Amino acid sequence: MKRLLSNPVLQEGIQVYFIEGRGFVVYAVYLALVALLQGLILFLPAGDPRIWMGPAYLFKVTAVGVLVLLLYFIVRSANQEFASWRFRSLTRWFKEERLGAGAVAAGQIAVLVLQASVFLVLALPLLAWAGAIEGTPLSSMVATGALLFFYALVYGGWGLFAVVFWDHSQDSRRVFVRCFLVCLLLVSGLLYLALNPVAFLLRELEGLELLPLSVGHWTLEGATVHGVFHGLLFIGGFGLYGWALKRVRETYS
């Protein structure tokens, strides 16, 4: 742990986001959007009781909103889009600082985990308040928080891959992470709903059943398909990230 805390890549992330305060505006915008969503749920459609969701759905809709916002902000954070000019390039880490691929990976992954934790902790008071109003069991609230953190790591890994693979092209990696996120959130819902994180989260909160997937004589439950799919996303994202990092490191060796 002491070695990790002294990692210069992690120290740079802490310096940029917290000591210099360049992440505070991002956190404030994220928190304001979640609060705005709750306000809209409670007050905006109150004139039409047929479409008014109100307190009965406050936690569910808030959790979905937090999920979408969390994925959007964590992917951009992993892609170093916030205060990008303050982060050193891989060229400097490898050529000037003489760091190995393992040290850079440990630092960048630690920053990702830290950012995911911050975004989740910021949303927890509003989620807890919504859960208290809706009467959501504590076990469901804890499971929702764990699921949100897992999704943040899964999708954030692809942001790390982008920032390494397109180290010298900010435009290319920005296009990639946005297309990647939109395709997974929209296309997955159109192709097979069990692959979609929003649908799975609602399934967990409302106790709904996702349609099983039939392949020949095999029938897989929707929850199993979802778990396998996101497990593969997790392995694929961090696997490609490690491969890209080693490839860049070899060019400077």
C-alpha positions in Angstrom: 0.0 0.0 0.0 2.8 2.4 0.9 4.4 1.7 -2.5 1.2 2.4 -4.3 0.6 5.7 -2.4 4.1 6.8 -3.5 3.3 6.0 -7.2 3.9 9.2 -9.2 1.0 8.5 -11.6 -1.4 8.3 -8.6 0.2 11.3 -7.0 -0.4 13.3 -10.2 -4.1 12.3 -10.2 -4.5 13.4 -6.6 -2.6 16.6 -7.3 -4.7 17.5 -10.3 -8.2 16.5 -9.1 -8.0 17.3 -5.4 -5.1 19.6 -4.5 -5.4 21.9 -7.4 -9.2 21.3 -7.3 -9.7 20.7 -11.0 -12.1 18.0 -10.3 -14.4 20.0 -8.1 -16.4 21.6 -10.9 -16.9 18.1 -12.4 -18.1 16.7 -9.1 -20.4 19.7 -8.6 -22.0 19.4 -12.1 -22.5 15.6 -11.5 -24.1 16.2 -8.1 -26.3 19.0 -9.4 -27.6 16.8 -12.3 -28.5 14.0 -9.8 -30.3 16.6 -7.6 -32.0 18.1 -10.6 -33.3 14.7 -11.6 -34.8 14.1 -8.2 -36.4 17.5 -8.3 -38.0 16.7 -11.7 -39.3 13.4 -10.4 -40.9 14.9 -7.4 -42.3 18.2 -8.7 -42.3 18.7 -12.5 -45.0 16.2 -13.6 -47.2 16.6 -10.6 -50.0 18.2 -12.6 -50.8 15.0 -14.4 -51.2 12.1 -12.0 -51.3 9.6 -14.8 -47.6 10.1 -15.5 -46.4 11.3 -12.1 -43.8 9.0 -10.7 -43.3 10.7 -7.4 -41.9 9.2 -4.2 -42.9 5.7 -5.2 -40.3 5.5 -7.9 -37.8 8.1 -6.5 -35.0 5.6 -5.7 -35.4 3.5 -8.8 -35.2 6.5 -11.2 -32.5 8.2 -9.2 -30.4 5.0 -9.3 -30.8 4.8 -13.1 -29.9 8.5 -13.5 -26.8 8.0 -11.3 -25.8 5.0 -13.3 -25.9 6.8 -16.6 -24.2 9.9 -15.2 -21.6 7.8 -13.4 -20.7 5.9 -16.6 -20.5 9.1 -18.6 -18.2 10.9 -16.1 -16.0 7.9 -15.2 -15.3 7.1 -18.8 -14.3 10.7 -19.5 -12.3 10.8 -16.3 -10.4 7.6 -17.2 -9.8 9.2 -20.7 -8.2 12.2 -18.9 -10.6 14.7 -20.5 -10.9 16.8 -17.4 -7.8 19.1 -17.3 -6.1 17.0 -19.9 -3.3 19.5 -20.2 -2.2 18.8 -16.7 -1.5 15.1 -17.2 1.9 13.9 -18.4 2.0 11.8 -21.6 3.2 8.3 -21.7 6.3 9.5 -23.5 7.3 11.5 -20.4 6.5 8.6 -18.0 8.5 6.1 -20.0 11.4 8.2 -21.4 11.9 10.9 -18.8 10.7 9.3 -15.6 11.8 5.8 -16.5 8.7 4.1 -15.2 7.8 0.6 -16.1 4.5 -0.4 -17.6 3.5 -2.0 -14.3 4.0 1.2 -12.3 2.0 3.3 -14.8 -0.8 0.7 -14.9 -0.9 0.6 -11.1 -1.1 4.4 -10.9 -3.8 4.8 -13.6 -6.0 2.0 -12.2 -5.7 3.5 -8.7 -6.8 6.9 -10.0 -9.8 5.1 -11.8 -10.8 3.4 -8.5 -10.4 6.6 -6.6 -12.5 8.6 -9.1 -15.2 5.9 -9.1 -15.3 5.9 -5.3 -15.6 9.7 -5.2 -18.5 9.8 -7.8 -20.3 7.0 -5.9 -19.8 8.6 -2.4 -21.1 11.9 -3.7 -24.3 10.3 -4.9 -24.8 8.1 -1.8 -26.6 10.8 0.3 -29.1 11.5 -2.5 -29.6 7.8 -3.1 -30.1 7.2 0.6 -32.6 10.0 0.9 -34.5 8.7 -2.1 -34.4 5.2 -0.7 -35.8 6.4 2.7 -38.7 8.2 1.0 -39.5 5.2 -1.2 -39.1 2.7 1.6 -36.3 0.7 -0.2 -34.8 -2.1 1.9 -31.2 -1.4 3.0 -30.0 -4.6 1.3 -31.3 -3.3 -2.0 -29.6 0.0 -1.5 -26.3 -1.7 -0.7 -26.6 -4.0 -3.7 -27.3 -1.0 -5.9 -24.2 0.8 -4.7 -22.0 -2.3 -5.3 -23.5 -2.7 -8.8 -22.8 0.9 -9.6 -19.2 0.6 -8.5 -18.8 -2.5 -10.6 -20.1 -0.9 -13.7 -17.8 2.1 -13.2 -14.8 -0.1 -13.2 -16.0 -2.2 -16.2 -16.6 0.8 -18.4 -13.8 2.9 -17.0 -11.3 0.2 -18.1 -12.2 1.0 -21.7 -11.5 4.7 -21.0 -8.0 3.6 -19.8 -7.5 1.6 -23.0 -8.4 4.7 -25.1 -6.1 7.0 -23.2 -3.2 4.7 -23.9 -4.0 3.4 -27.4 -4.6 7.0 -28.7 -2.0 8.6 -26.4 -1.2 11.3 -29.0 -4.7 11.8 -30.4 -7.2 13.3 -28.0 -9.9 13.6 -30.6 -9.7 9.9 -31.6 -10.0 8.7 -28.0 -12.8 11.1 -27.2 -14.8 9.8 -30.2 -14.1 6.2 -29.2 -15.3 6.5 -25.6 -18.5 8.2 -26.6 -19.3 5.8 -29.4 -18.5 2.9 -27.1 -20.7 4.1 -24.3 -23.6 5.0 -26.6 -23.5 1.7 -28.4 -23.5 -0.3 -25.2 -26.3 1.6 -23.6 -28.5 1.9 -26.7 -27.7 -1.0 -29.0 -27.5 -3.6 -26.2 -31.0 -2.6 -25.2 -32.2 -3.1 -28.7 -30.5 -6.4 -29.4 -31.0 -8.1 -26.1 -32.3 -6.3 -23.0 -30.4 -8.5 -20.5 -27.1 -7.0 -21.8 -28.2 -3.5 -20.9 -27.0 -2.2 -17.4 -30.0 0.1 -17.0 -32.4 -2.8 -17.7 -30.5 -5.1 -15.3 -30.5 -2.5 -12.5 -34.3 -2.0 -12.9 -34.7 -5.7 -12.8 -32.8 -5.9 -9.6 -34.8 -3.1 -8.0 -38.3 -4.1 -9.2 -37.8 -7.9 -9.1 -38.7 -8.3 -12.8 -37.5 -11.2 -14.9 -35.3 -10.7 -18.0 -36.0 -13.0 -20.9 -33.7 -16.0 -21.0 -31.3 -16.5 -23.9 -31.8 -19.8 -25.9 -28.9 -21.2 -27.8 -29.6 -24.5 -29.3 -30.6 -26.9 -26.4 -29.1 -24.5 -23.8 -31.2 -21.8 -22.0 -29.4 -19.2 -20.0 -31.0 -16.9 -17.5 -30.9 -13.2 -18.3 -28.9 -12.5 -15.1 -26.3 -15.1 -16.1 -26.0 -13.6 -19.6 -25.6 -10.1 -18.1 -22.9 -11.3 -15.7 -20.9 -13.1 -18.3 -21.2 -10.3 -20.8 -19.9 -7.7 -18.3 -17.3 -10.0 -17.0 -16.0 -10.3 -20.6 -16.2 -6.5 -20.9 -14.1 -6.2 -17.8 -11.5 -8.7 -18.9 -11.5 -7.3 -22.4 -11.1 -3.7 -21.4 -8.3 -4.2 -18.9 -6.7 -6.8 -21.2 -6.5 -4.4 -24.1 -5.4 -1.7 -21.8 -2.5 -3.8 -20.6 -1.6 -4.8 -24.2 -1.6 -1.2 -25.4 0.5 -0.1 -22.5 3.1 -2.7 -23.1 3.2 -1.9 -26.8 3.8 1.8 -26.1 6.4 0.9 -23.5 8.3 -1.3 -26.0 8.6 1.6 -28.4 10.6 3.6 -25.9 12.8 0.7 -24.7 
